[in-house]
Amino acid sequence: MSELTPIWPADPEFLEKAASILKNGGIGAMPTETVYGLAGDAFNTFAISRIFEAKNRPTFNPLIVHISDPADLEKLTSFPLSKLQKLIEAFWPGPLTLVLPKLESVPDLTTGGRPSVAVRLPAHLVARDLIRLSGGFLAAPSANPFNYISPTTAEHVQSQLSGKIDFILDGGSCKVGVESTVISLTEDRPVLLRHGGLSFEDLKTVLPDLHERTELHGGHGPDSPGQLAVHYSPGTPMKLWKGEPLSGKKTGLISWNFIPEDADVTVLRLSEKGDLREAASRIFEFLHILDKLNLDMIYAESVPEMGLGKAINDRLRKAAGKG
């Protein structure tokens, strides 16, 4: 592996090359519709160890296993596929992760020592092709250092993990831009563990008894990624904007509606049309941009707390260390 990890185009030649690396315990970044993932064979503990090392991620934090065919669930969980059919038909492929009871064959390292496994079938065609070519099961947390801003372009990955991974497959900018929604089906009622690219309201149309867990986790470590209080953070200090005056040449603002009069504040507006989908696709990109400007402070304005807005606000709160 060279000092600068190569970015490869997502054409058949490089897909085959990347799949060969993954089959032999290598790790690399792949595009998904949510964010770029750091992929490794979910059943290869050496590859999984490399993922944790490259990200400097604690091993109690579980990884999401990505599959390319719903039938592959039978190799991960004993949960009846028939009971998942409505969810699969409605939301897969897409930004939905299911937490299910795991089979003993799934390594504990992959699941953070939990008796459950988190599984997703991504919508991005490059991701699905790579999963299929490499054996069908790729653990793939976001391709960034632990607790730092998630990557939505191949260049974001290279700037953060170059030299620590074997390849980066360039599939363009991520269309959704925030991580998947995570729900657990390991209890009597389905539980939402993380807001993400699929809204709580949409899920309720198929799971009317879905409820949201208010606590982060039950003292045993997180049940899914994204449950820690501080996450997705830039290196620059960050606060949620509460209406206070903004001034100074070294201040940035991620704005929903507010435009400060001070021309010295660097303002990036999430969506001039008030479109929450557009805002979600931009949130991590804007954090990357502002973090490179050597600012003294980044402020972020909350968006409406509905639909995808819940996922956006969750990312902003955790980036600012507010849980």
Sequence and secondary structure as in RCSB ss.txt:
>XXXX:A:sequence
MSELTPIWPADPEFLEKAASILKNGGIGAMPTETVYGLAGDAFNTFAISRIFEAKNRPTFNPLIVHISDPADLEK
LTSFPLSKLQKLIEAFWPGPLTLVLPKLESVPDLTTGGRPSVAVRLPAHLVARDLIRLSGGFLAAPSANPFNYIS
PTTAEHVQSQLSGKIDFILDGGSCKVGVESTVISLTEDRPVLLRHGGLSFEDLKTVLPDLHERTELHGGHGPDSP
GQLAVHYSPGTPMKLWKGEPLSGKKTGLISWNFIPEDADVTVLRLSEKGDLREAASRIFEFLHILDKLNLDMIYA
ESVPEMGLGKAINDRLRKAAGKG
>XXXX:A:secstr
  SS  EEESSHHHHHHHHHHHHTT  EEE  SSS EEEEETT HHHHHHHHHHHT  TTS  EEE SSGGGGGG
TB S GGGGHHHHHHH SSSEEEEEEB TTS TTTTTT SEEEEE  S HHHHHHHHHTTS EE  BSSSTTB  
  SHHHHHHHHTTTSSEEEE  S SS S  EEEE SSSS EEEE  SS HHHHHTT TT EE  SS  SS  SST
T SSS SB SS EEE  S    STTEEEEESS   S TTSEEEES TT  HHHHHHHHHHHHHHHHTTT SEEEE
    SSTTHHHHHHHHHHHTT  
